[in-house]
C-alpha cells in the first residue's frame, strides 16, 4: 500500500516547482491556479524568491501547498495514487487537497491566513523552538515540565525516536534544553523559526483560524488522512476539519502517524514536495519501509515507473 506524505515549513527552497511547471502542463496549471486564487504571483516567489520573502510564514505555507499539489497532479496524470495520505504540520493541508477534502484555492487562502495568524500570535523574539536529540519523548516532556517555571514550553514535534522538537517562551525553551542535556540528551539545536509553533502560545492563532476552517466547503476525503493530532485516520470532512483546528496548538505526532500508517498496511511512502526531511524520519521509524522523494520531473517519472506494479 502507498502513502503520500507531505512536508511542512522548513522544506521550502527558491526554485521549487520550476522544472515541473516548465516541463509538465498539469503542474504549470496548478501554479497558474494558485496565482489566481491568491491574487499574487506565487509562481515568482517559488521560482525566483527572494529567499527572505519565501521564508515569511504567510508566503511559505501557500507556496509549499502549491509545490506539493503540482507534484500530486503530475503523479495522478500517470495513475500513481495513494491509499493513505498524511502531512507534517502544514503538510496536512496539502494532504487534504490531494484527498479532495479541501478545494485547492480554499486551502491556499486558508494557509496564507494561518501563517499570518501564527506569526502575529507571538511577538518576534518572545518564542522559540529547539530540537532535542538523543532523548526519548517522556524524558523531553519531563524536562519541559521541570523547566517551565510558569511559562509555556512543551513538546511540539514528536518526529522520530530520539528526535523531539520543543516550543514555547524563549527563556523557557532555553531552560528546558539545558535540563534535557542533564537528563541525557545528546544535543540541543535551536531552530531558526519565526514563531513557536504547536504549543499553547498559538491559541490566539487557533481562535482566529477556527471559524474560517469551519466555514469552508469540505468533502469526505477520497482516501483516509492520518492526522497529526491523534494519529487517527480521518474519513469524513467534519472530523478532518476539527483535526486541523486543534493542530495549531497541539503537538505533531509524526512518529505515531507513521506507525499508524504501517499498521494499516502501508509499506511504500512517497514524500511529495521539496526536500527529503520526512523520508529520513520515516526510515528511522520504520526500517522496512520503501521510501522515495518526488520533487521534480525526473522524480515523477521514476515514481511512476517504480510504482506502476504496486
KAPE-V583287 format. One record per helix or strand of 3 or more residues. SS is the DSSP state (~ for helix, > for strand). FROM is the first residue (numbers start at 1). LEN is the number of residues. If there is no record, write none. Layout:
ss=SS from=FROM len=LEN
ss=SS from=FROM len=LEN
//
This chain:
ss=> from=2 len=5
ss=~ from=18 len=6
ss=~ from=25 len=14
ss=~ from=42 len=7
ss=~ from=51 len=4
ss=~ from=57 len=21
ss=> from=84 len=4
ss=~ from=91 len=8
ss=~ from=104 len=18
ss=> from=127 len=7
ss=~ from=137 len=11
ss=> from=153 len=8
ss=> from=163 len=7
ss=~ from=170 len=13
ss=> from=187 len=4
ss=~ from=200 len=15
ss=> from=224 len=3
ss=~ from=237 len=11
ss=~ from=254 len=10
ss=> from=268 len=5
ss=~ from=277 len=9
ss=> from=290 len=5
ss=~ from=297 len=11
//
